[in-house]
Amino acid sequence: MKMKKVLSLVLAGTMVLSMAACGKKEDEPKADKGKEDGAKTITILWPETDSTQVDVMENYLRPALKEKFPDIEFEYISTTDNTNSPIKTMSASGDLPDIFFTAGGDIDAVLGAGDALDVTPYLEEGWLEENYANPDLVKNGDAIYFLAAGQNAYYTPVFYYNTALFEANGVKEPTNIEELVSASKTFVDKGITPITTAGWVSSYSLIDGILASAAPDALADLHTRKCDWTDERVKKALSYFDELKTMKAFSADIGNKDDAAAYSEFQAGNTAMMLTYSWFNGDMTEEKLGFVPGEFNFPAADDDYIQLIFEPRKGNGGGYTANADTDNPELLTEILQVIVASESERHNANGVNTNFIVEKPAEPANDLEAERMEAYNAAKTYLSVLPQAQMDGVTIAEYTTLYNMLISDDQGYLSENFIEEMQPVWEANTYGATE
């Protein structure tokens, strides 16, 4: 049974990459690696960055590859740092593995260096259409560099909250941005920190969420380049961020906080809310938290709201990639097919839908997830967060630096300062508009 296609994705515009060599390298293909007994060895770089990725690898991906390719020795290399990927260094030194996981910050470098194998010629005719609910999201022009599960189209930024703290302090679930600011002020006045979040999560959701809540038309116009950061609607919307920052609504030093630290704060009852992505749903249970959690999306003033998603720019979804410098592209393509199928099976088994079609599509894992998906399905427009869909690698890096200054404890750096420095960065961004 095919999952519901997301027909209204604004980010599904055609991507243009003016890069010289984004395909298979033809000169001096590397020799097959193997043990002394002649068995082939395939190296796979994978992200050991969270419990989801560990579960995917240990309980789905490895067993599936072992069953499918019993005569191949797989060597698994893990990377544990979300912010300092080794991909660029490996690319520069010519040491990329046969298969490697490419995250958003590495995509431009991988494509620009011609490190990613275009698997299109090695897929059976019709395979893409038979296995993806929306095959168009996988294509980069006529090429396919990443076979990704596509769960990011269903992952959304979410506020999880401590219902006991809300009830004890007379705070109701916010239904618009003004109520979120008001609720935060109530908690601050009671000596309770309103919001915790991991630094990377906030940089990939907080500005977008405030814009989606306070000025959805301006956020859509940023995607289509009908406006820029100096637009008065953008400035007015981000004034809500200034209110939250100046009242100290965020826990200290969130720019340097990781997921585990933010979760520990929330679990301990030290904050009323945690902003994260919906893949954290499995940890948001009464059994794990010690209190009953609630959840809400970024609040909007009406029902015709923009649903933010984590899906990268069309054809640049990241995920597992085959090294273009190979003498056996057919084998690496087949391995990628097994990887994406096993990864998708895991996600759906845990209540997460994927663009890749599986035999048993996900059902909501719990009431919170059912509530989130009800809101997701009711949205009229789906927009990826700006760093995922509208910024090239250089722009993301500079945006992150400026955002970290904005979210810092420095009360002298507010949205006015951020906009002033972000605007020229935005103008130099090589990614064009998406419709």
N, C-alpha and C positions, 0 to 999 in steps of 0.2 A: 504494500500500500504506500503510495507516494505521499510524502508530507506536503503540507500546504506551501505553495510557492509564494515568495514575497514579491508581489508583482510591482509594488510601488517604490522600490528602492531607488532613491535619488542617485545613489553612488554608482549606478550601473551604466554610467556613460562610458564611451570608448576611451581607452587610455592610449596616449601617444608617448612613446619612449624613443627619443632620438639617440639611441645607443648603437654603437658600431657593430658589436659582436655579442648578441644575446642568445646565442644558440650553441650548438655542439662545436667543440674545437676539433679541427681536422688534423692539426699537426701534432705528431709525436704522442699518440694516445698512450696512457700509462699501462704498464703490463699488469696482468691479473696478479693479485696477491694470493699467496697460498702457503700452506704448511709444507714441510719437507715431503710428506706422503702424497702431495699433489692435490689435496683437497683445496677447493677455492675458499678464500676468505673475503668477506665483504664487511667493510667498516661502516658503522652507523653512529653519527653524532646525534645525541638526543638531549632534550632539556630536562634535567632533574631539578626543576625549579618549584614544583608544588606537588601536592598529594595526587592531584588528577593525572599529571604527566607520569608519575611513578606507577600509578595504577594502570594506566594505558600500556606502559612498557612491560611491567612485570606480569600482568595477568591477561593481556590481550595480544600485544604486538609480538613479543618474544615467542610465546607458544604457537602463534599462527605462522610465523616464519619458520620455526623448527619443523612444524608439520608439513608445510608446503615445500620446503627446501632441505630435506634431511641430509643431503650430501654437501651442504655449504656450511662453513664455519663463520658465524657472525661474531664480529668483535664490536662491542658496544662501548662508546666513549660518552661520558655524561658531562654536561656543563651545568653549573649550579647558580650562576649569576645572571639575573634578568637584565642587568644594566651594562654588563661588560662581556658581550658575546665574543667568542674567539674567531668567528667566521671571517672577518676582514683580515685578521692577521694570518690565518690559515690560507686565505685566498692569495695574499701577497707573497707568501712563501711557497706556494704550490703544494701545500700539505692538506688540502681538503679531503675528507673521507669520501667513500663511494656514495653514501647517502648522508645528507645532513639536514638538520632542522633549521629553517630560515625564518627568523622573526622579522617584525616590521622594520626595525632599524638597520637590518642587513640587506634588505631586498634590493635597493638601488645599487649597492656595491656588487652584489652577486650577479645581477643582470648586466651591469655595466662592464664587468670583467669577463662576461661570457662563461661564467662558472655553472650556470644552470642548464641542464639538458632539456631541450624541447622534446617532450615525449610524444607529441602528436603523431609522428610517422610510425610509432611503435605500438600505438593503441589499436585494437581491432575496430573496424568500422562499426559505428553505432554504440560503442562501449560508453562513451561520455553521456549520450542521450539516455541510455538505458539505466545509468547508475547515478545521475544527478537530477534532482528536481528542477534546478535552474542551471543548466550547463553553461549558460552565458557568463556566469560569475567566475568560472574556472579559467576562461580564455583570456589571454593577453594578446589582443589582436587575433592573429591566426595561430599563435603558439600557446602551448600549455607547459608552464615551468613548475607548477606546484600542484600536486594532487592532495588537496586538503579536504577534511571532513566537512568544513563549512558550518561548523556549529557557531561561529562568531556572529552569524546573521541572527542568531537567537539569544545570544548573550547580551545583557543590557545592564547599565549601571542601576543600582538599587540602594535605597536606604533601608537597612534593617534597624529596628528600634526596640528598646526595652519597654515592653508594655507596662510593667510594674512602675517604672519611673515616670512614664507618661501619665498613668492614672493617679499616682501619688501627688503629682504636681499640677493636676488639672489641665494637662496638655492633650489636645486632640491631634489625630493624624492630619498633617498639613494637606490642603487641597490646592494651594497656589503658593507662589514664591513669597508673597507677603506673610502668609501664615507660617512658612518655614522660618523666616527671619524672626517673627514674633515668638514662635515656639522656642527658638534658640535663645532669645532674650530672656524668656521666663526661666530657662534652665541656668543661664549665667547668673541671674539675680538670686537663684537658690544655691549658688555655689557648685553647680553641676556642669561639667564640660559637655556641651551639646554633641559635638561631632568628632569622631576619629576616622581616619582613613589612611591607607598606604599612600606614600608620595606618588608612586607611578599611577595609582588608580585615580587620584584626584587630578593629575595632569591630563589624564585621558578621559575625563568625565565632568569635572566640576564647572569649568567655564562653559562647555557645551550645554550642560544641564541647566545652568542659570539662563543662558540664552534661549534654550528650548522652552523654558518656563516663562520668562519675562518678555522675550522678543523672538518668537518662533519664526516670524517672517524674515527677520534679520539673519537668523542662523541659516535659513534656506538660501538667502541671498549671498551669504559668504560662500556657500558651496558652489553657487553658479556664477560667482564673481560680479554680481550686480551691486555689491557694496563691499566695503573694506572695514578695517578695524576702527577707522575714524568716524564711521556712521553714528549719528546721534542715538539711534536705537540701540546700537551696541554699547555705547557709553552709558546710557541710562540703565540698561540691563545689568551691566557689570558694577553699577553703583550698589546693587544688592550684595555683591561679593564684598565690597568695601565695608558695608554695614556688618556683615558676619565677621570680617577680619578685625575691625576696630573694637567690636564687643568681645573679642577673643572666643569666638564660637568653636574654633578648631583646637584640638589638643596640641600641645607644644611640639614643635619640630616635626610636623607631619611630612615635610619635604624629604626627610631622611628615614621615615618610618616604613617598614616593610609590612607585608600582609599579616605575618604572625604577630608582630608587635601590636598592630591595630586590633586584631582579633582578641588578643589577650586583654587589652584595655576594655574592650566592649564586654567580653566575657566576665570580667571582674566587676562590672557595674560602674566603672569609672567614667563612662560616657553614655549618653542617652541614645545615640545613633551611631551607626557605622556605615559609611558610604563605601561600597565595594561593587564587584560585578556578580551577576547572578550565578556564576559557577561556584560561588561560596555557599549556595543554598543548602548543601548537605551538612554544613557545619552550623547552620542556623536552626537548631532544634532545641527544645526545652531540655532534652537529655544532656546535650553537650554544653549548653550555655548556663543552665541552672535557673533560667527564667523563660517565660513565654515571649518569643519574639513576634514582632509585626513587621510589615514591609510596605514600602510605597516607592513608586517611580519618582523621578523629578516632577514635582507637582506643577500642574498647569491650570490656567483659569477656566478652561472649558474642556469638553470631551474631544474636540477635534485637535488633538495634540500630536506633536512630533515624538515618535518613539526612537530614542537613541539606541544604536546597536554598535557592536564592536567589529563588524565586518570590514576588512580592509578594502582598499580601492580595487575595482574590478580587475581580475587577472593577477593581482599582486597579493593574494591571500596568504602568502607564506605557507609554512608547513614543511613537510619533508620534500626534499629536492634531490635529484640525481645529479652527480658530478658529470659535467659535459665532457670532461677529459677521461673518456672510457672507451674501451674497445668492445664492450658488450652492452650497448644501450637497451637491447631487448630485455636482457636479464634485469637490469636496474629498473626498467619500467614495470616489469612484472612484480618486482619487489615492492615498488611504490603502490601498486594496486592492492597488494596484500596488506600493506601498512594502513592505507586509507580505509579499507574495509574493516579491519580489526579495530582501528581507532573509532570509527563511526559506530561500530557495534557497542563499544564501551560507553560512549556518550549516550546513546539511546537507552541502553540498559540502566543508566543512572538518571533518566528523566530529561536528557538534553537532546533536542532535535538537531538534525544535521541536514545539510544540503545533499550529502551523499545518502542514497536510498538504502535502507536496511529492511530486512524481513519483518522485524518487529519495531516499528517506530515508537518513540518515547511517549510515555504517559507521564503527567506531572508526578514528581516524586513525593510531594506532600501538599498540604493546603496552601502554604505560602507560594509554592511554585505554580499551583493552579491559579491562584489569584494574579500572579505576575503574568502568566500566559493569557489570562482573560483580558488584561489591560493591553498586552502586546497585540493580540489579535484585533482589538478594537481600534487601534491606531489607524489613522488615515495616511500617514506619511512615515517612512522609515529613513533615517539619516545616520550614517556612520559618524562617529566622533571625528572631529577635524584632523587630529594627528594621524588617524588611520587612513583617511580617504583623501585629504586635501593638502598634505605636506610631503615634500620630498625629504630625503634623509638629512640634508643640511638644515632645512627649515625645522624639522622635528628637533634636531639637536639644539638649535638656537632658541626655539620656542620653549623647550624643556628648561634651559638655563634661565630664561626670563620668567617662566612660570614659577620656578623654585624661588626666585626672588619675591614674586608676588605672594606666594603662600608662606613665606618665611615669617618669623616673629617680628621682623622689622616693620614697625607701624608707619614708617616714612615712605614705604614703597607700596602704592595702591594702584588701582586699575588705570588711572591717568598715566602713571609712569610706564606701566606695562604696555598700554596702547601706543604710546609715543615710540617705544623701542621696538614693538612688534610690527608696526606698520611697514617699515622698510624691509624687514625680514620677509614679510608676506609678499611684498612687491617683487622680491628677488626669487620667490618660490617658482620652481620650474613646472610644477604640476598645474595643468590647466583646469578649467571648470568642469564639473560633472552636472549633467542635467537629470 
